[in-house]
Amino acid sequence: MPIVLIAGASRGIGLGLVDVHLEAGWHVHATTRDGLPPRVHPDVTPHRLDVRDRNHLETLLSDLDEPIDRIIHNAGIMRAPRADLMEVNAEAPVRVVDTLLESGRLKPDGTVAIMTSQMGARRGRSGGLGDYGDSKAALNDEFRRRSSKWRRLGAIAVVMHPGWVQTDMGGGGASLTVRESVEGIKKVLDDLRETDHGKFLTWDGRIHPW
Ligand SMILES: NC(=O)c1ccc[n+]([C@@H]2O[C@H](COP(=O)([O-])OP(=O)(O)OC[C@H]3O[C@@H](n4cnc5c(N)ncnc54)[C@H](OP(=O)(O)O)[C@@H]3O)[C@@H](O)[C@H]2O)c1
């Protein structure tokens, strides 16, 4: 049974990712801020992780007793002060993934996806990105800086734009349902090859410009 860790699994895209992996027969280590399981299911192991909290991360590491096939860092925020956006969207994902990889929790050639946003892409933008876009651009920059190291640690890692999705963050008028987005994301991750490592991909498998 393949094993996935989903960080930020309580609702929205993260919860949808829990569901599609369960339906495909995966075991899911699901992290939420309160430690409650996002789904009560024999193949869901809940963990408490506020992605900003280093103590939670240490506890998660010691509780993960089996090597995992996939890490998805989904947690993110949009309407918040700039410092919080930078901490949650840019610093935390890199620290969480880096810690998991350095501690050998991912199987060789396991897949890693960090949820970024098209709002963090600089190409084609004439004005500023806004604080949210800046935080995702900083995430993308740090991802590219770590990319060689993460490959050496055995990961096939990408950053992903999930589309504009009907969640609390995306709003009801967004163009994609959670289901459409997460089915696309899972298919992209299932099809990842070593040559895809280091890319910025969309939910439907296209390369996104930086
Ligand atoms: N929806 C879109 O259109 C869209 C577009 C581009 C990119 N994205 C990205 O996709 C990801 C998921 O977005 P979404 O639309 O599903 O957002 P959402 O509905 O607002 O859900 C955000 C998730 O992140 C978790 N989270 C926030 N801060 C956290 C923290 N400090 N520690 C742990 N978990 C935390 C939330 O947990 P709580 O329930 O505890 O708050 C929740 O599970 C985000 O990274 C977002 O930036 C979304």
PDBQT file of the ligand as one rigid body, heavy atoms in Angstrom, charges set to zero:
ROOT
HETATM    1  N1  LIG A 301      -8.035  27.787  -4.034  1.00  0.00    +0.000 N 
HETATM    2  C1  LIG A 301      -7.328  28.320  -5.001  1.00  0.00    +0.000 C 
HETATM    3  O1  LIG A 301      -7.899  28.835  -5.985  1.00  0.00    +0.000 OA
HETATM    4  C2  LIG A 301      -5.811  28.290  -4.960  1.00  0.00    +0.000 A 
HETATM    5  C3  LIG A 301      -5.123  28.836  -6.061  1.00  0.00    +0.000 A 
HETATM    6  C4  LIG A 301      -3.726  28.803  -6.060  1.00  0.00    +0.000 A 
HETATM    7  C5  LIG A 301      -3.049  28.221  -5.005  1.00  0.00    +0.000 A 
HETATM    8  N2  LIG A 301      -3.742  27.718  -3.934  1.00  0.00    +0.000 N 
HETATM    9  C6  LIG A 301      -2.949  27.116  -2.850  1.00  0.00    +0.000 C 
HETATM   10  O2  LIG A 301      -3.427  25.811  -2.596  1.00  0.00    +0.000 OA
HETATM   11  C7  LIG A 301      -3.288  25.490  -1.207  1.00  0.00    +0.000 C 
HETATM   12  C8  LIG A 301      -4.616  25.064  -0.626  1.00  0.00    +0.000 C 
HETATM   13  O3  LIG A 301      -5.551  26.117  -0.830  1.00  0.00    +0.000 OA
HETATM   14  P1  LIG A 301      -7.110  25.990  -0.489  1.00  0.00    +0.000 P 
HETATM   15  O4  LIG A 301      -7.813  26.762  -1.521  1.00  0.00    +0.000 OA
HETATM   16  O5  LIG A 301      -7.489  24.599  -0.217  1.00  0.00    +0.000 OA
HETATM   17  O6  LIG A 301      -7.145  26.862   0.867  1.00  0.00    +0.000 OA
HETATM   18  P2  LIG A 301      -8.137  26.798   2.126  1.00  0.00    +0.000 P 
HETATM   19  O7  LIG A 301      -9.447  26.226   1.747  1.00  0.00    +0.000 OA
HETATM   20  O8  LIG A 301      -8.086  28.169   2.718  1.00  0.00    +0.000 OA
HETATM   21  O9  LIG A 301      -7.382  25.742   3.095  1.00  0.00    +0.000 OA
HETATM   22  C9  LIG A 301      -6.104  26.074   3.584  1.00  0.00    +0.000 C 
HETATM   23  C10 LIG A 301      -5.536  24.870   4.308  1.00  0.00    +0.000 C 
HETATM   24  O10 LIG A 301      -4.256  25.237   4.813  1.00  0.00    +0.000 OA
HETATM   25  C11 LIG A 301      -4.253  24.956   6.221  1.00  0.00    +0.000 C 
HETATM   26  N3  LIG A 301      -3.358  25.869   6.944  1.00  0.00    +0.000 N 
HETATM   27  C12 LIG A 301      -3.328  27.207   6.913  1.00  0.00    +0.000 A 
HETATM   28  N4  LIG A 301      -2.375  27.676   7.750  1.00  0.00    +0.000 NA
HETATM   29  C13 LIG A 301      -1.795  26.580   8.316  1.00  0.00    +0.000 A 
HETATM   30  C14 LIG A 301      -0.763  26.389   9.260  1.00  0.00    +0.000 A 
HETATM   31  N5  LIG A 301      -0.102  27.429   9.826  1.00  0.00    +0.000 N 
HETATM   32  N6  LIG A 301      -0.425  25.135   9.602  1.00  0.00    +0.000 NA
HETATM   33  C15 LIG A 301      -1.076  24.083   9.066  1.00  0.00    +0.000 A 
HETATM   34  N7  LIG A 301      -2.072  24.187   8.176  1.00  0.00    +0.000 NA
HETATM   35  C16 LIG A 301      -2.422  25.429   7.804  1.00  0.00    +0.000 A 
HETATM   36  C17 LIG A 301      -5.697  25.148   6.645  1.00  0.00    +0.000 C 
HETATM   37  O11 LIG A 301      -5.896  24.568   7.921  1.00  0.00    +0.000 OA
HETATM   38  P3  LIG A 301      -7.027  25.157   8.948  1.00  0.00    +0.000 P 
HETATM   39  O12 LIG A 301      -8.329  24.482   8.580  1.00  0.00    +0.000 OA
HETATM   40  O13 LIG A 301      -6.514  24.743  10.291  1.00  0.00    +0.000 OA
HETATM   41  O14 LIG A 301      -7.085  26.637   8.777  1.00  0.00    +0.000 OA
HETATM   42  C18 LIG A 301      -6.403  24.444   5.501  1.00  0.00    +0.000 C 
HETATM   43  O15 LIG A 301      -6.326  23.050   5.632  1.00  0.00    +0.000 OA
HETATM   44  C19 LIG A 301      -2.697  26.755  -0.552  1.00  0.00    +0.000 C 
HETATM   45  O16 LIG A 301      -1.300  26.624  -0.453  1.00  0.00    +0.000 OA
HETATM   46  C20 LIG A 301      -3.057  27.848  -1.528  1.00  0.00    +0.000 C 
HETATM   47  O17 LIG A 301      -2.168  28.952  -1.442  1.00  0.00    +0.000 OA
HETATM   48  C21 LIG A 301      -5.105  27.736  -3.894  1.00  0.00    +0.000 A 
ENDROOT
TORSDOF 0
